[in-house]
Amino acid sequence: MPQKLEPSDSAREVIVIGGGIAGLSAAIYLGRARRDVLVIDSGKSMARWEPEVQNYFGFPDGISGEELLDRGGKQARRYGMELSEDEIVATRKEGDVFQLQGRGRSYSARRLLIATGIYHLPPKIDGVEDCLGHSMFFCKDCDGVRVEGKTILIYGWNDEAVEYALAMLLYSAVVGLVLDGHKPVWDQEHQAWLKEHEIPVYPDKIVGVERDGCQLQGLIFANEVKVEVEALFTTRGDVYFNKLARELGAEVDEDGQIIVDRCMATKVKGLYAAGCVTPANCQMIIAAGEGAKAAQAINRDLFLESLERRTLRRYRKQQLETTETEPALTPAD
């Protein structure tokens, strides 16, 4: 492997916090750019929840999220990525250097990429989490086609839940809404759509489930009615892991997503964010693209810095002293 341009001080050139799809994609691009990159991962990527990803480009037979991450990790290590299994609990910036405190050790970097992701809140129903990715889902775009022709229930009580139910009519004629005892907060227009499309609504508290392993079979309500179900989609909400970015002064929107520009940069110089913790649609392939985009921007930033600080010149001087730097000249035929 060609020699890397050494960082200008003891800090790593780039640290990526988060070893999910976005973080590993960034590490691949940064490694191929011969950057000194460390990925710090606490093992919490939601991709690991997915038993079968059917809409990732290039895998016509599907692939598990676990295997997709394993493949991405091998690919990143091929280009020199180092991995630390740790959780960062505090961050600060001193001058141009980010200081990170993990549970295991401390780190420092000249550029920092936050790829900490998101957590989808499952319904508070005993036994439902075991069905995640099999008969309980979060994303209609990812999994709607998987439940075609099945009995589908939507868990939620807002406008989004109504729209999920309406969208599912393209996959199944049997679609309903469950409120689990909550008061609906959708507006009058959405209420009219429910009535127009004759979507049943089940308002009572859910007190139990029937399932066969990971396959849901029924929801049991407090009024002693059981509603059959083969697929449950939830719109309960998301938690964005933005604490570290906020500590460093990055801005987040009202939902908690880290605000970035078109280069995935935050308002804090040297701090970037990518993947589901940003306002991107939370899809694996989009996260991979955002990771690549952030890596390219970081690489460009470091390149320009190397010109300004003349570290590239010092690297070139070493080449000139130790290596033949001109192509060989031979007579033309």
Secondary structure, DSSP 4 states (H G I P E B T S, - for coil): -PPPPPPSSSSEEEEEE--SHHHHHHHHHHHHTT--EEEEE-S--GGGG-S-B--STT-TT-B-HHHHHHHHHHHHHHTT-EEEE--EEEEEEETTEEEEEESS-EEEEEEEEE---EEEPPPS-TTSGGGBTTTEES-HHHHGGGGTTS-EEEE--SHHHHHHHHHHTTT-S-EEEE-TTPPP---HHHHHHHHHHT--EE-SPEEEEEEETTEEEEEEETTS-EEE-SEEEE---EEE--HHHHHTT--B-TTSPBP--TTSB-SSTTEEE-STTTTS---HHHHHHHHHHHHHHHHHHHHHHHHHTTHHHHHHHHHHHHS--S-------
